[in-house]
């Protein structure tokens, strides 16, 4: 009997954002000051720990693998004021601080790092490449980008226990609640058709991110496409273009045995703005 595998899938941590994932400790700044995380970031952190607790429960007795599917840091972008520091090294340090307690408490067999949006993670995914090299330096198996010495990928494809998983950061999703599924549905159909044109077997599971909301084609096509949740709350940009929209906070837990897989989702929703009542 083949060994059971579990894949923990997270994306869009946006470490370095004042509404992104941040540990409870202060972040020291270059001038001697420090950034103190907000109450909202404390809420994110509590769910980050709860998610990994659940991962360890599901992965007990199994080999655990991790896929980080892009936008690990927030970067210095679009003139935003919602970042801890413009120093890219500071943002990568926050990213490491978020992962250190996870790696200490969780035995990880492999850790694949997918590059996100360059405006967030730097040219050629420099922040995520730096992080992936840090992981490798800790003795963790980090799959290399084929044909290069890079530790991070624009497009990662891996086989886990007979299940082929395809991961890249940018996916497709409708911008309205009633069109969400049309985006991932057309993407799933496109993946299947393009592999068929090349007379190749399409992937079993395609992971996409970037939109901060979870959407899933389930069994509608041979390739199942899942848009993953995120670890960042609404930014000023989101408040402007989609004030009604709330991020889905969380990750996926993929269990694989006997060449088949099941997906468990961990999703938390932030509360909406409370209503003010006139006296």
C-alpha positions, 0 to 999 in steps of 0.5 A: 500500500502506498503511503498517504500524502497531504499537501498544505496549500497557501497563497497571498500572505502579503507579508509586509502589508499592514493588512497582511499576515504578521506574527504577534512580535514587533518588526524592527525597522532600519531606523531603530523603531518598530512596527506593531501589528494591528488587532486585525493582524492578530485575527489573521495570525490566530487563524494561521495557527489554527489552519496549521494545527488542522494540517498537522491533525490531517497529516498525522501518519502521512508525508506532508508537503507544502505549496506556497502559491505566490504573493508571499510579500506585499512589496512597494507598489502603486504608491500604497501607504499600507506597508510596514516598510519599503525595504524589501529585506524587511518584508522577507524577514516578516515572511520568515517570521511567519513560517518559523513557528510553523516549520518548528512544529510541522515536519515538512517533506517538501516545500514548493514555492510559486512566484506571484505578481512582480509588483508585489514580489519583485522582478523575477519573483526575487523575494520568493526566490530568496525565501525558497533559498532560505528554506533550502538552507534549512535542509527542506527539499525545495523543488527546483525550476526545471533547467535552472538553479532557481528554487522558485517557479512561475509554473509548478507541476508536481506528482504526489502519490499519483496525483498531478498538481499544477500550480501557478499564481494567476488564475481566472475568476468572474468579478461578481458573485454570480460569475465566479464559477464561469471564470474557473469553469472556462479555465478548467475546460481550457486546460483540458482542451489544450492538453488534449490538443498535445495528446497529453494527460491533463493535470488532476488538480490545478491551483490558482490564486491572486483573487483572495476568494475561494472558488472550485469547479469540483468534478465539472471537468477532468481537471479540477480548478481551485482558486485559493483563499488568502491571508490579507484583509481588504486594502484601500484599493479593494475598498475603492473598487469592491467595497462589498467584497470580503476576502476568504482567509485560509488555505487548502488541505489536500489528502492523497491515497491510492492515486485519488485525492480529497480537498478540505478547505479552511476558510474564515471570513472577516466581519463586515463593518458594524452599523452605526446607529443614530441616537 
